[in-house]
Amino acid sequence: MMPFVKTQHAILITLLLMPALLTVLPAEFKALAPEDRTTGPLNGDVVLQCQLVPALNAQSMTVVWKQEGVQVHQYTPGSSNQNHGGKTQLFQEELKTGNVSLRLTNLWVSDQGKYTCSVWVDDWYSEAYVTLEVIAVGSTPLITVNEPQGSGLTLTCVSVKWLPQPELIWTDGKGEDMSAKAETTAKKDTEELFTLTSRLDISPQTEGGVYYQCLIRHKQGQVTQQSRVQLSGEYFSNVSASWKTGVIILILSVLALLPGVVVLIMRNRRGKKKKLEEGKFTET
Ligand SMILES: *[C@@H]1O[C@H](CO)[C@@H](O)[C@H](O)[C@H]1NC(C)=O
């Protein structure tokens, strides 16, 4: 009977003193990052999640966040936060429930990397990791049509300011993937963002529909940017028609104007000779 009563008392006392005890006794907790990878938008904000389990009050603990081993934020009880030029911020109210998540504002490419959330009080320490990837959705692709020497057309698709490096897909009017025939390059600009340039050669004889589409997207993302170029049937027939006309005119000129052409060439040569001779005369 007696030991039982004592235990009951002990529990009651513990419950009553719980809030006080928690701040005095060395606490046992674990820092946990619910996600080991997270993404944030370029120029936007992100919250790097870190939570103490059990949900102890972290207001009396030291909280340090590091990016790739370099400190970006420090919270020490009773002193002001050190916050990386105002870029980082803890949620003061949330600390009471062990939420030591870090808010990062105005994300830039250089904010990417592995972050460490470390929390300690007395001689107890725990840390967790979360990797941040910054995402940028680039510009609407610009498609230009060129008619290089020889037959066919070259379509060029350009889009800027992507992060990470996206994939580019060409499709024709039937929805068929033409990407294997294209030549695509990804280059980093001065801001470390990707510029994509892709060239696709098509022949006017291609029956593959009247439009071509250039689509760009992140490998795992849902956001896409796309443009299409409409090449009307007239354009194709115009191309071949003018080409045919050109050939016919050429043949005609070869057949009918051959003597004239020869005369012209000979005249030219004479002219040149004359000029040369004149030049010689003036030199001497
Ligand atoms: C921590 O607090 C932030 C800001 O209020 C919130 O977005 C986040 O969901 C909280 N995390 C947890 C685990 O409650």
Ligand as a Chemical Component Dictionary entry (heavy atoms), coordinates in Angstrom:
data_LIG
# 
_chem_comp.id                   LIG 
_chem_comp.type                 NON-POLYMER 
_chem_comp.pdbx_formal_charge   0 
_chem_comp.three_letter_code    LIG 
# 
loop_
_chem_comp_atom.comp_id 
_chem_comp_atom.atom_id 
_chem_comp_atom.alt_atom_id 
_chem_comp_atom.type_symbol 
_chem_comp_atom.charge 
_chem_comp_atom.model_Cartn_x 
_chem_comp_atom.model_Cartn_y 
_chem_comp_atom.model_Cartn_z 
_chem_comp_atom.pdbx_ordinal 
LIG C1 C1 C 0 6.494 25.024 -38.486 1  
LIG O1 O1 O 0 6.041 26.324 -38.657 2  
LIG C2 C2 C 0 5.885 26.774 -39.981 3  
LIG C3 C3 C 0 5.456 28.235 -39.975 4  
LIG O2 O2 O 0 4.294 28.429 -39.287 5  
LIG C4 C4 C 0 4.888 25.902 -40.706 6  
LIG O3 O3 O 0 4.823 26.277 -42.061 7  
LIG C5 C5 C 0 5.304 24.449 -40.598 8  
LIG O4 O4 O 0 4.338 23.622 -41.175 9  
LIG C6 C6 C 0 5.525 24.050 -39.147 10 
LIG N1 N1 N 0 6.064 22.711 -39.113 11 
LIG C7 C7 C 0 5.533 21.748 -38.387 12 
LIG C8 C8 C 0 6.205 20.432 -38.457 13 
LIG O5 O5 O 0 4.540 21.933 -37.710 14 
# 
loop_
_chem_comp_bond.comp_id 
_chem_comp_bond.atom_id_1 
_chem_comp_bond.atom_id_2 
_chem_comp_bond.value_order 
_chem_comp_bond.pdbx_ordinal 
LIG C1 O1 SING 1  
LIG C1 C6 SING 2  
LIG O1 C2 SING 3  
LIG C2 C3 SING 4  
LIG C2 C4 SING 5  
LIG C3 O2 SING 6  
LIG C4 O3 SING 7  
LIG C4 C5 SING 8  
LIG C5 O4 SING 9  
LIG C5 C6 SING 10 
LIG C6 N1 SING 11 
LIG N1 C7 SING 12 
LIG C7 C8 SING 13 
LIG C7 O5 DOUB 14 
# 
